[in-house]
Every structure is written in C-alpha cells, then in structure tokens.
Amino acid sequence: VTVPGRSGVRMDCGERGSRAGPGRAEPGRGPFPAGSGRTEAIYQVFENVAKKYDVMNDSMTLGIHRVWKDILMHKMNPCPGTLLLDVAGGTGDIAFRFINYVRSVRQRQLQRKLKHHQNLSWQEIFDSYQKDQFNSLGDSQVVVCDINREMLKVGKQKAQHLGYSEGLSWVLGNAEELPFDDDKFDVYTIAFGIRNVTRIDLALQEAYRVLKPGGRFLCLEFSRVSNPLLSRLYDLYSFQVIPVLGEVIAGDWRSYQYLVESIRQFPPQEELKAMIEDAGFFKVDYENLNFGIVAIHSGFKL
C-alpha cells in the first residue's frame, strides 16, 4: 500500500557525496526533468491532488496510513508546552493528531491536580478548573509549513470544519530554506514529504538549524520492503493499481504515477539514517512498519 506524498517540499533525492546506489534518485532521473522544470512539475502534482489527497490516502491504504501517523505521534509523546514544526504538513493530519494528543495529556494532568486538592472549596476547584480549561494545550503550539498554497488551503478548511484553532498556525515555506529562526522548535516532523525535496541534505540541515538543542527530528516515509515476496506484490499493487485509483478517484493518472515512482527512487533505511547523521543529528535510529513499507527515522540535536 502507498500514500500520496505530502506536498510542501520538492522532489528528487539529494546526493550524499558521490553515492547513488540502487533505487537512488539521480539528477534528471524519474518521471519529470531535472532543474526548475522539475520543481514546477512537482508543485503542480500537489496542486492537482490537494482536494482528493485525504480520500486517496484512505482508498490506497485501506486507512492504514492513519495507524502509521498514530504510531509517529506516540513515538513523539509530546507533553504540554511542546513547540512542533510539521513540515510538508499541508492537510493537517499530523498537526491535528498533535493537538488531540497534547489535550489528552493536559486533561490527565488536570485530573491528577484536582485529586491533590481535595481540601479546596468547590469554588476554588471550579476556578482552577476553568482557568486550566482555557489553556487546554498547556502553551503547546504546532506550526504547519508547506510550500504548496493549495495543500495549505485544504488544511485550513479541514481545521475550521473540525474546530481546530488554538495553538495552530499555517506558514507558506520551503523545507530547504525554512522561514524560521535558529533553535526555535522542540520537535520537527515531516511525514510523507522528504522524498519530494530537491535536496534532502539541505532539508535535513534546515531541520537541524531550527531545532532547539535537545530537540527531536522525526521522519515518517516510505522505505524499502525487506521481504522479497511482499516486495514483488507491493510493486505490482503500486504500479498497476494506484495510478488507476488516481484516475478513477482524482482524475489524475500521471500525478499518482509520479508518487509511486518517487517512492522507488527514495533512499533505503540505512542510507537515509546516514544522511540524517551527516546533518549533525545524534542517536539516529529507525523503526520499520509493515515489513518496511514505511519507516520512522528519529534523531536528536544535542
């Protein structure tokens, strides 16, 4: 199964040194030409798929992308007060999960606090509860950064429809040149987006720059399937079924063909791990999900 990559950044795997092993993207390789024409073409892909992005995700993965994103959030385990930057997060899936998770943690903290104040009067308990309820995120904030206006537009519409407003902001920006100060965020996430950047090395350097010392980098992305039989079945599904679904549901065969090809050109788990380490991150590791169909890479700025 596969999910359309998030927009917000541009395609082609940046080279690490002179290595370009099997499955690596090289300049000019893939469904679109190299250079500025490629950037514009990838931007157009996400312009085209934005309105059907969430529907296609559910259709192509039978909803399992939701589980992967939930696992990412539990791995992050944010506490109230966390400042999150979600890059290539256009439609808001990670941001909304973050808000829900922090609210839940905050609610449990409030309940424990009230249990320790049994000797307070009813009015004091009520006043304390009301005060804390007005700050349900405990000063947590999530900034969604995406290069694609249409994806951000869809995300904002979803947020309004679902009632998300507190602690949430939307910024138009490029993953390779983020419009934020150094040492600003506690956590940086990029889910199904890093394979669409022109220079992965630059995006990783920017992630390192904007994180505070002690901050965490988390990347959820398609990776290399370890089981040979499953890999063949996965390729068959990806190249024969997904573009057809794209045509039927979104009326766009070519964009979904690109999304499949971009997954095959993306570095495997160990190579991406090395690239993250090269950007300066420590304690870098990864967790394979569903036999490596996707992987979550994690690293810390120390």
Order of alpha helices (4+ residues) and beta strands (2+ residues): alpha-alpha-alpha-beta-alpha-alpha-beta-alpha-beta-beta-alpha-beta-alpha-alpha-alpha-alpha-beta-beta
